[in-house]
């Protein structure tokens, strides 16, 4: 009787241990599976296409190629004929594409994001673009063509204009190509004004354009991940 009782206890213990172990294993598998799903979901949040880097990289390379003799040749042969050109239109036009994008969002025209997200994206894009531009100005200390100061490279106006043009393109370019055409035409006009007014070299404008586009692309690509991260922090 005692042996049977001992065998019974042993058998029950063995079964319980097996059930407990299988339960732990199942939890471990579920945990790994859940982590895998989260990782895959996070990977999908980063939707980067190599073609997105073509424009900013090309502009940056063009800036280095035109730096020096080409920019000086343009100044001597073209800008020298427009030395009396003075306008403040470039101070305002650089914000126009971004203002158009936000106005469309505020009036209910559907873009890629809601108006609230558009506002956040615009602020982040401009802050990053101007932060990079300002840092490079401090590092390079390149003199302006008119000799007014050593903050020529890269152009802050061009950086701002192409940042806002890219915002308009990202939000409404799929709705109509004319939004993109209008935005980038305005940005190009701003860059041209900076050169013709003898405030910047051609290389300054090209680099500023590249920075503006790159900063906005980075913000738009990383924004879904950023939103997800903020939500997780709030839940803690």
RAJO-V982080 format. One record per pair of residues at least 4 apart in sequence whose ideal C-beta (glycine too) atoms are under 7 Angstrom apart, sorted by the first residue. I is the first residue (numbers start at 1). GAP is how many residues later the second one is. If there is no record, write none. Layout:
I:GAP ; I:GAP
This chain:
1:4 ; 2:4 ; 3:4 ; 4:4 ; 5:4 ; 6:4 ; 7:4 ; 8:4 ; 9:4 ; 10:4 ; 11:4 ; 12:4 ; 13:4 ; 14:4 ; 15:4 ; 16:4 ; 17:4 ; 18:4 ; 19:4 ; 20:4 ; 21:4 ; 22:4 ; 23:4 ; 24:4 ; 25:4 ; 26:4 ; 27:4 ; 28:4 ; 29:4 ; 30:4 ; 31:4 ; 32:4 ; 33:4 ; 34:4 ; 35:4 ; 36:4 ; 37:4 ; 38:4 ; 39:4 ; 40:4 ; 41:4 ; 42:183 ; 45:179 ; 45:180 ; 45:183 ; 46:175 ; 46:179 ; 47:174 ; 48:4 ; 48:173 ; 52:165 ; 53:4 ; 54:4 ; 55:4 ; 55:158 ; 56:4 ; 56:154 ; 56:157 ; 56:158 ; 56:161 ; 57:4 ; 58:4 ; 59:4 ; 59:147 ; 59:150 ; 59:151 ; 60:4 ; 60:147 ; 60:150 ; 61:4 ; 62:4 ; 62:144 ; 63:4 ; 63:140 ; 63:143 ; 63:144 ; 63:147 ; 66:4 ; 66:5 ; 66:136 ; 66:137 ; 66:140 ; 67:4 ; 67:136 ; 68:4 ; 69:4 ; 70:4 ; 70:132 ; 71:4 ; 71:130 ; 71:131 ; 71:132 ; 72:4 ; 73:4 ; 74:4 ; 74:5 ; 74:128 ; 75:4 ; 75:5 ; 75:70 ; 75:126 ; 76:4 ; 79:66 ; 79:116 ; 79:117 ; 79:119 ; 82:114 ; 83:115 ; 85:111 ; 85:112 ; 86:111 ; 87:106 ; 89:4 ; 89:104 ; 90:4 ; 90:67 ; 90:100 ; 90:103 ; 90:104 ; 93:68 ; 93:93 ; 93:96 ; 93:97 ; 94:63 ; 94:66 ; 94:67 ; 94:70 ; 94:96 ; 95:4 ; 95:69 ; 96:4 ; 96:90 ; 97:4 ; 97:67 ; 97:68 ; 97:70 ; 97:71 ; 97:86 ; 97:89 ; 97:90 ; 98:4 ; 98:24 ; 98:66 ; 98:69 ; 98:70 ; 99:4 ; 100:4 ; 100:68 ; 101:4 ; 101:17 ; 101:66 ; 101:67 ; 101:70 ; 101:71 ; 102:4 ; 102:16 ; 102:17 ; 102:20 ; 103:4 ; 104:5 ; 104:7 ; 104:68 ; 105:4 ; 105:6 ; 105:10 ; 105:13 ; 105:66 ; 106:9 ; 111:7 ; 111:60 ; 111:61 ; 112:58 ; 112:59 ; 113:4 ; 113:5 ; 113:8 ; 113:58 ; 114:4 ; 115:4 ; 116:4 ; 117:4 ; 118:4 ; 118:53 ; 119:4 ; 120:4 ; 121:4 ; 121:46 ; 121:98 ; 121:99 ; 121:102 ; 122:4 ; 122:45 ; 123:4 ; 124:4 ; 124:95 ; 125:4 ; 125:38 ; 125:42 ; 125:90 ; 125:91 ; 125:94 ; 126:4 ; 126:34 ; 126:37 ; 127:4 ; 128:4 ; 128:87 ; 128:91 ; 129:4 ; 129:30 ; 129:31 ; 129:34 ; 129:82 ; 129:83 ; 129:86 ; 130:4 ; 130:26 ; 130:29 ; 130:30 ; 131:4 ; 132:4 ; 132:79 ; 132:83 ; 133:4 ; 133:21 ; 133:23 ; 133:26 ; 133:75 ; 133:78 ; 134:4 ; 135:4 ; 136:4 ; 136:17 ; 136:18 ; 137:14 ; 137:16 ; 140:13 ; 141:9 ; 142:8 ; 142:10 ; 142:11 ; 143:4 ; 143:7 ; 143:9 ; 144:4 ; 144:5 ; 144:8 ; 144:55 ; 144:56 ; 145:53 ; 145:55 ; 145:56 ; 146:52 ; 146:53 ; 152:48 ; 152:49 ; 152:52 ; 153:50 ; 153:51 ; 153:54 ; 154:5 ; 154:50 ; 154:53 ; 154:54 ; 154:57 ; 155:4 ; 155:36 ; 155:39 ; 155:45 ; 155:49 ; 155:50 ; 155:53 ; 156:4 ; 156:52 ; 157:4 ; 157:33 ; 157:37 ; 158:4 ; 158:32 ; 158:33 ; 158:36 ; 158:47 ; 158:50 ; 158:51 ; 158:54 ; 159:4 ; 159:49 ; 159:52 ; 159:53 ; 160:4 ; 160:52 ; 161:4 ; 161:25 ; 161:26 ; 161:29 ; 161:30 ; 161:51 ; 162:4 ; 162:25 ; 162:46 ; 162:47 ; 162:50 ; 162:51 ; 163:4 ; 163:49 ; 163:52 ; 163:53 ; 164:4 ; 165:4 ; 165:18 ; 165:19 ; 165:21 ; 165:22 ; 166:4 ; 166:46 ; 166:47 ; 166:50 ; 166:51 ; 167:4 ; 167:49 ; 168:4 ; 168:11 ; 168:15 ; 169:4 ; 169:10 ; 169:11 ; 169:14 ; 170:46 ; 170:50 ; 172:4 ; 172:7 ; 173:4 ; 173:6 ; 173:7 ; 175:4 ; 177:4 ; 178:4 ; 179:4 ; 180:4 ; 181:4 ; 182:4 ; 183:4 ; 184:4 ; 185:4 ; 186:4 ; 187:4 ; 187:22 ; 188:4 ; 189:4 ; 190:4 ; 191:4 ; 191:14 ; 191:18 ; 192:4 ; 193:4 ; 194:5 ; 194:6 ; 194:11 ; 195:5 ; 195:7 ; 195:10 ; 200:4 ; 200:5 ; 202:4 ; 203:4 ; 204:4 ; 205:4 ; 206:4 ; 207:4 ; 208:4 ; 209:4 ; 210:4 ; 211:4 ; 212:4 ; 213:4 ; 214:4 ; 215:4 ; 216:4 ; 217:4 ; 218:4 ; 219:4 ; 222:4 ; 223:4 ; 224:4 ; 225:4 ; 226:4 ; 227:4 ; 228:4 ; 229:4 ; 230:4 ; 231:4
